[in-house]
Amino acid sequence: GGDIIAESLPVQNQMSNPQFTQILINDVPSLTPSTTTYTVSGSPATFEVAPDWELFANGTGTVLIERIAISGSVEATTNPPYALSVTTGVGVSTCLLRQKFNTNSGLWTSTADTSVFLSGGIVVKNLVNVATTVGLFYQASSGNLNTNPLQIVDASVGQSADYAYYTGASVQVPLSDDSLSGDSGFIYIYIKFAAGSSVVV
């Protein structure tokens, strides 16, 4: 009977707010977007962008974020109502848009009896005349996937490319060696952006 959006649910196994219908950044109630600027200066920083979404950045420079309203005539794959524009400065060495799945460090990992495979997709539009890459990853809270995250999608996006849907082949998730449990254990699903890129996801 409660408000599912306002409550913090302890366990989840699907992406929430995937089309950024709710945000925590500057916005204008029209088709004119309003940019939010995040600045990093030599040490890792984390910023809340939208409910269940955070921006992790490292290096020196700025990351510009804005929500874009998409009209039906754009014919973007999957017909999202909104998308996020992410512009990463050339000095920002790491830029991740990520979602944390709490209370389960072994979510979607294989077991000794069953192999588990992950697949995913992401809609991307390149805003500049320079080709770039965008990746979709799975990462556990500790153990082998912490140092070697599992790449689900590796999107090579052409110059000024229009909205396109990028997928990857099903990737087997290895057995977990994450020793964290309960509220201490978690996984991340994250989107990785290249330095000096400007894309819409």
C-alpha positions as a Markdown table, in Angstrom:
| # | Residue | x | y | z |
|---|---|---|---|---|
| 1 | Gly | 0.0 | 0.0 | 0.0 |
| 2 | Gly | 3.0 | 2.3 | 0.1 |
| 3 | Asp | 4.6 | 4.4 | -2.5 |
| 4 | Ile | 7.0 | 2.1 | -4.3 |
| 5 | Ile | 9.0 | 5.0 | -5.7 |
| 6 | Ala | 9.6 | 6.6 | -2.3 |
| 7 | Glu | 10.5 | 3.5 | -0.4 |
| 8 | Ser | 14.0 | 1.9 | -0.5 |
| 9 | Leu | 13.4 | -1.7 | -1.4 |
| 10 | Pro | 16.2 | -4.0 | -0.2 |
| 11 | Val | 16.3 | -6.4 | -3.1 |
| 12 | Gln | 15.9 | -5.9 | -6.8 |
| 13 | Asn | 16.7 | -8.0 | -9.9 |
| 14 | Gln | 15.7 | -5.7 | -12.8 |
| 15 | Met | 16.8 | -2.2 | -13.9 |
| 16 | Ser | 14.7 | 0.6 | -12.5 |
| 17 | Asn | 14.1 | 4.0 | -14.1 |
| 18 | Pro | 15.7 | 2.8 | -17.4 |
| 19 | Gln | 14.4 | 5.7 | -19.5 |
| 20 | Phe | 15.1 | 8.4 | -17.0 |
| 21 | Thr | 11.5 | 9.4 | -16.5 |
| 22 | Gln | 12.6 | 10.6 | -13.0 |
| 23 | Ile | 15.7 | 12.7 | -12.5 |
| 24 | Leu | 17.6 | 14.6 | -9.9 |
| 25 | Ile | 19.2 | 17.1 | -12.2 |
| 26 | Asn | 18.3 | 20.4 | -13.7 |
| 27 | Asp | 15.3 | 20.2 | -16.0 |
| 28 | Val | 13.0 | 22.5 | -17.9 |
| 29 | Pro | 9.3 | 21.4 | -18.5 |
| 30 | Ser | 9.7 | 21.8 | -22.2 |
| 31 | Leu | 11.7 | 20.4 | -25.1 |
| 32 | Thr | 14.5 | 22.7 | -24.2 |
| 33 | Pro | 17.0 | 20.8 | -22.0 |
| 34 | Ser | 18.9 | 22.3 | -19.1 |
| 35 | Thr | 22.5 | 21.2 | -18.5 |
| 36 | Thr | 23.9 | 20.0 | -15.1 |
| 37 | Thr | 27.7 | 20.2 | -14.8 |
| 38 | Tyr | 29.7 | 17.9 | -12.6 |
| 39 | Thr | 33.3 | 18.7 | -11.9 |
| 40 | Val | 36.0 | 16.2 | -10.8 |
| 41 | Ser | 39.5 | 17.3 | -9.9 |
| 42 | Gly | 42.0 | 14.4 | -9.5 |
| 43 | Ser | 40.0 | 12.1 | -7.1 |
| 44 | Pro | 37.0 | 9.9 | -7.7 |
| 45 | Ala | 33.6 | 11.5 | -7.2 |
| 46 | Thr | 30.0 | 10.1 | -7.2 |
| 47 | Phe | 26.9 | 12.2 | -8.1 |
| 48 | Glu | 23.2 | 11.3 | -7.9 |
| 49 | Val | 21.7 | 11.9 | -11.4 |
| 50 | Ala | 18.4 | 10.1 | -11.1 |
| 51 | Pro | 16.6 | 7.8 | -8.7 |
| 52 | Asp | 18.7 | 4.6 | -8.7 |
| 53 | Trp | 21.3 | 6.1 | -11.1 |
| 54 | Glu | 24.6 | 7.6 | -10.1 |
| 55 | Leu | 27.5 | 9.1 | -12.1 |
| 56 | Phe | 31.0 | 8.0 | -11.1 |
| 57 | Ala | 33.8 | 10.0 | -12.5 |
| 58 | Asn | 37.6 | 10.2 | -12.0 |
| 59 | Gly | 40.3 | 12.4 | -13.5 |
| 60 | Thr | 40.2 | 16.2 | -14.0 |
| 61 | Gly | 37.5 | 18.1 | -15.9 |
| 62 | Thr | 33.7 | 18.2 | -16.2 |
| 63 | Val | 30.8 | 15.9 | -17.2 |
| 64 | Leu | 27.7 | 17.6 | -18.6 |
| 65 | Ile | 24.4 | 15.8 | -18.1 |
| 66 | Glu | 21.0 | 16.8 | -19.5 |
| 67 | Arg | 17.7 | 15.0 | -20.0 |
| 68 | Ile | 16.4 | 15.1 | -23.6 |
| 69 | Ala | 12.7 | 14.7 | -24.3 |
| 70 | Ile | 12.3 | 12.6 | -27.4 |
| 71 | Ser | 9.3 | 13.1 | -29.8 |
| 72 | Gly | 7.7 | 10.1 | -31.5 |
| 73 | Ser | 8.7 | 11.5 | -34.9 |
| 74 | Val | 12.4 | 10.8 | -34.0 |
| 75 | Glu | 11.7 | 7.1 | -34.2 |
| 76 | Ala | 14.3 | 6.2 | -31.7 |
| 77 | Thr | 14.6 | 2.5 | -31.2 |
| 78 | Thr | 12.4 | 1.3 | -28.3 |
| 79 | Asn | 10.5 | 4.6 | -28.4 |
| 80 | Pro | 11.8 | 6.1 | -25.1 |
| 81 | Pro | 10.2 | 9.2 | -23.8 |
| 82 | Tyr | 13.5 | 10.6 | -22.5 |
| 83 | Ala | 17.2 | 10.0 | -22.8 |
| 84 | Leu | 20.3 | 11.4 | -21.1 |
| 85 | Ser | 22.9 | 13.3 | -22.9 |
| 86 | Val | 26.4 | 12.8 | -21.4 |
| 87 | Thr | 29.4 | 14.9 | -22.5 |
| 88 | Thr | 32.7 | 13.9 | -20.9 |
| 89 | Gly | 35.7 | 16.2 | -20.8 |
| 90 | Val | 39.0 | 14.9 | -22.3 |
| 91 | Gly | 40.6 | 14.9 | -18.9 |
| 92 | Val | 38.0 | 12.7 | -17.3 |
| 93 | Ser | 39.7 | 9.3 | -17.4 |
| 94 | Thr | 36.7 | 7.3 | -16.1 |
| 95 | Cys | 33.0 | 8.1 | -16.6 |
| 96 | Leu | 30.4 | 5.6 | -15.5 |
| 97 | Leu | 26.6 | 5.9 | -15.3 |
| 98 | Arg | 25.7 | 3.0 | -12.9 |
| 99 | Gln | 22.9 | 1.4 | -11.0 |
| 100 | Lys | 23.5 | -0.6 | -7.8 |
| 101 | Phe | 21.7 | -3.9 | -7.1 |
| 102 | Asn | 21.8 | -4.2 | -3.3 |
| 103 | Thr | 21.8 | -7.2 | -1.0 |
| 104 | Asn | 23.0 | -9.9 | -3.5 |
| 105 | Ser | 26.7 | -10.2 | -4.4 |
| 106 | Gly | 25.9 | -13.3 | -6.5 |
| 107 | Leu | 23.1 | -11.9 | -8.6 |
| 108 | Trp | 23.0 | -13.5 | -12.1 |
| 109 | Thr | 26.3 | -15.5 | -11.5 |
| 110 | Ser | 26.8 | -19.1 | -12.6 |
| 111 | Thr | 26.8 | -21.9 | -10.1 |
| 112 | Ala | 28.5 | -25.3 | -10.1 |
| 113 | Asp | 25.3 | -26.8 | -11.5 |
| 114 | Thr | 24.0 | -24.1 | -13.8 |
| 115 | Ser | 25.7 | -21.7 | -16.2 |
| 116 | Val | 24.1 | -18.3 | -16.4 |
| 117 | Phe | 24.4 | -16.0 | -19.4 |
| 118 | Leu | 23.7 | -12.2 | -19.6 |
| 119 | Ser | 22.7 | -10.2 | -22.6 |
| 120 | Gly | 21.6 | -6.6 | -22.8 |
| 121 | Gly | 21.1 | -3.7 | -25.1 |
| 122 | Ile | 21.5 | 0.1 | -25.1 |
| 123 | Val | 20.2 | 2.8 | -27.3 |
| 124 | Val | 22.9 | 5.4 | -28.2 |
| 125 | Lys | 23.1 | 8.5 | -30.4 |
| 126 | Asn | 26.5 | 10.2 | -31.0 |
| 127 | Leu | 26.3 | 14.0 | -31.0 |
| 128 | Val | 29.7 | 14.8 | -32.4 |
| 129 | Asn | 31.7 | 14.1 | -35.6 |
| 130 | Val | 34.1 | 11.8 | -33.8 |
| 131 | Ala | 33.5 | 8.0 | -33.5 |
| 132 | Thr | 33.4 | 6.7 | -29.9 |
| 133 | Thr | 32.7 | 3.6 | -27.9 |
| 134 | Val | 30.0 | 3.0 | -25.2 |
| 135 | Gly | 30.1 | -0.1 | -23.0 |
| 136 | Leu | 27.6 | -1.9 | -20.8 |
| 137 | Phe | 29.1 | -3.8 | -17.9 |
| 138 | Tyr | 28.4 | -6.1 | -15.0 |
| 139 | Gln | 30.5 | -5.8 | -11.8 |
| 140 | Ala | 30.4 | -7.5 | -8.5 |
| 141 | Ser | 31.1 | -5.9 | -5.1 |
| 142 | Ser | 34.4 | -7.9 | -4.6 |
| 143 | Gly | 36.2 | -10.9 | -6.1 |
| 144 | Asn | 37.1 | -11.6 | -9.7 |
| 145 | Leu | 34.4 | -9.4 | -11.2 |
| 146 | Asn | 35.5 | -6.4 | -9.2 |
| 147 | Thr | 38.9 | -6.3 | -10.9 |
| 148 | Asn | 37.7 | -7.7 | -14.2 |
| 149 | Pro | 34.1 | -6.5 | -14.9 |
| 150 | Leu | 32.1 | -8.4 | -17.4 |
| 151 | Gln | 31.4 | -6.5 | -20.6 |
| 152 | Ile | 27.8 | -7.2 | -21.9 |
| 153 | Val | 27.8 | -4.7 | -24.8 |
| 154 | Asp | 30.7 | -3.1 | -26.7 |
| 155 | Ala | 29.1 | -0.4 | -28.9 |
| 156 | Ser | 31.3 | 1.2 | -31.6 |
| 157 | Val | 29.3 | 4.3 | -32.5 |
| 158 | Gly | 30.1 | 6.1 | -35.7 |
| 159 | Gln | 30.5 | 9.9 | -36.2 |
| 160 | Ser | 27.3 | 11.9 | -35.5 |
| 161 | Ala | 25.4 | 8.6 | -35.6 |
| 162 | Asp | 21.6 | 8.7 | -35.1 |
| 163 | Tyr | 19.8 | 6.6 | -32.4 |
| 164 | Ala | 20.7 | 3.0 | -32.8 |
| 165 | Tyr | 20.2 | -0.1 | -30.6 |
| 166 | Tyr | 23.4 | -1.9 | -29.7 |
| 167 | Thr | 23.4 | -5.4 | -28.3 |
| 168 | Gly | 26.0 | -8.0 | -27.4 |
| 169 | Ala | 26.2 | -11.8 | -27.6 |
| 170 | Ser | 25.1 | -13.6 | -24.5 |
| 171 | Val | 28.0 | -13.6 | -22.1 |
| 172 | Gln | 28.5 | -16.3 | -19.5 |
| 173 | Val | 28.9 | -15.0 | -16.0 |
| 174 | Pro | 31.6 | -16.9 | -14.1 |
| 175 | Leu | 31.1 | -18.4 | -10.7 |
| 176 | Ser | 31.3 | -15.7 | -8.0 |
| 177 | Asp | 34.1 | -15.6 | -5.5 |
| 178 | Asp | 32.6 | -12.6 | -3.8 |
| 179 | Ser | 32.7 | -13.2 | -0.1 |
| 180 | Leu | 30.4 | -10.3 | 0.8 |
| 181 | Ser | 26.8 | -11.2 | 1.8 |
| 182 | Gly | 23.6 | -9.6 | 3.0 |
| 183 | Asp | 23.5 | -5.8 | 2.9 |
| 184 | Ser | 27.3 | -5.7 | 2.2 |
| 185 | Gly | 27.1 | -7.5 | -1.1 |
| 186 | Phe | 25.9 | -5.9 | -4.3 |
| 187 | Ile | 26.5 | -5.7 | -8.0 |
| 188 | Tyr | 26.7 | -2.8 | -10.5 |
| 189 | Ile | 25.3 | -2.6 | -14.0 |
| 190 | Tyr | 27.0 | 0.4 | -15.6 |
| 191 | Ile | 27.5 | 2.3 | -18.8 |
| 192 | Lys | 31.0 | 3.4 | -19.6 |
| 193 | Phe | 31.7 | 6.5 | -21.7 |
| 194 | Ala | 35.0 | 7.4 | -23.4 |
| 195 | Ala | 36.8 | 10.6 | -22.5 |
| 196 | Gly | 36.0 | 13.5 | -24.8 |
| 197 | Ser | 32.7 | 11.9 | -26.0 |
| 198 | Ser | 29.2 | 13.4 | -26.3 |
| 199 | Val | 26.4 | 10.8 | -26.6 |
| 200 | Val | 22.8 | 10.3 | -25.8 |
| 201 | Val | 21.7 | 7.1 | -24.0 |
